[in-house]
Amino acid sequence: MGTPQTTADPSTNVRAALTETPPSRPHRRAFDWSTMIIAAVAFAAAAAVYWRDGREHFMEIFGGDLTLFAEMLPKVLAGCLIGALVTMILPRELVARWVGHESGFTGLLVAAFFGFLLPGGPITIYPVAGAFLMMGADAGAVCAFIVSWTLIGYTRALVWELPFFGPHFVIWRIVAALPLPLIAGLLARLVVRAGYSYEQGK
Amino acid sequence: MILAVNILLWIVVAALAFVTAMRGRVLLDTGLRTGAGEFLRLLPRIGAGVIGAGFIAEVMPKALVASWIGPGSGFLGVIIATVGGALTPGGPVVGFSIGAAALKSGAGAPQVIAYSTAWALYAIHRLVIWEVPLMPARVVWLRALVSLPLPFIAAALAIMLGQP
């Protein structure tokens, strides 16, 4: 961890970081329309399974889903905490310099590498990506980061993909995926340059 | 393996918390409270998404999917696989298990790569459940837009690399 600012006294840094308005997330209600849609589709599918296959099979699937849900919770909490803590300690000018608007191709490489490095599931990645955006990362770098985590992140490949497909297929797929984060980042920058604006009034 | 990932994640959390605590207690408190609040707001979404996923996967015609994307299906198979991947709901288990099942029952490897890449990148439910709540919506749409060609590029690269 590098020293965030060039100022000598670390306590002034902390105070500066605290008095500075913290990056605020848009306030969201826990249950909005998108969750409603998912819940409705899930309910319809559940009803279809119950009607088609009977109660026993329904309970079997329900139990499996509940187990998966319970297994996810510690990871979700860890992901949220990682996102929040990273926002607290990563100096914004560092993020802006590494993966900001002026970071160029290196910024995309750095972002793709971070995506490869960061452990966890989608729950870990999106809070961190959101935090990066608030700290001044550009959309191209964030796209490279998410695509890189999705396609070449090692935890995902190890935990989920390897048991299903075996090492040969997984390695082959990952090699084919290597250039994709950079392509996504470059495309995103092109689209932004063409006039797509993603920074809304805060 | 899953335990190892959990341990790894919490080591990262502990390390970050330690570094934050060195910068000041208030900072750590704020960070922990923000993170925990985010977690609580996400719970109902994850509940609906995860518990729904198993049922949604169950009502999908898996055998049909597998027969459409065989090795002889060529570029059309890649397109079908890409669309199928985008429409496949569910967590990591669902997409990978359908992909693996398709591979075993005669799907072509590039088609399966297109399928799992599309599923990983733009599964619609994942956009709605995870990305939109956690990132500005316009960045999510940008991310989805630039991801559109990626499954095709992945399949093309896979064909060029040769079979595994």
Interface residues (C-beta under 8 A of the other chain):
Chain A: M1 P10 S11 N13 V14 A17 L18 P22 R25 P26 R28 R29 A30 F31 S34 T35 I37 I38 A39 V41 A42 F43 A45 A46 A48 V49 R52 D53 I61 F62 G64 D65 L66 L68 F69 E71 M72 P74 K75 V76 L77 A78 G79 C80 L81 I82 G83 A84 L85 V86 T87 M88 I89 P119 G120 G121 P122 I123 T124 Y126 P127 A129 G130 L133 A139 V142 C143 I146 V147 T150 L151 T155 R156 L158 V159 W160 E161 P163 F164 F165 H168 F169 I171 W172 R173 V175 A176 A177 P179 L180 I183 A184 G185 L187 A188 V191 V192 Y196 S197 Y198 E199 Q200
Chain B: M1 I2 V5 N6 L8 L9 W10 V12 V13 L16 A17 V19 T20 R23 G24 V26 L27 L28 T30 G31 L32 T34 G35 A36 E38 F39 L40 R41 L42 L43 P44 R45 I46 G47 A48 G49 V50 I51 G52 A53 G54 F55 I56 E58 V59 P89 G91 P92 V93 F96 S97 G99 A100 L103 A109 I113 S116 T117 A120 L121 H125 R126 V128 I129 W130 E131 V132 P133 L134 M135 P136 R138 V139 L142 R143 L145 V146 S147 P149 L150 I153 A154 A155 L157 A158 L161 P164
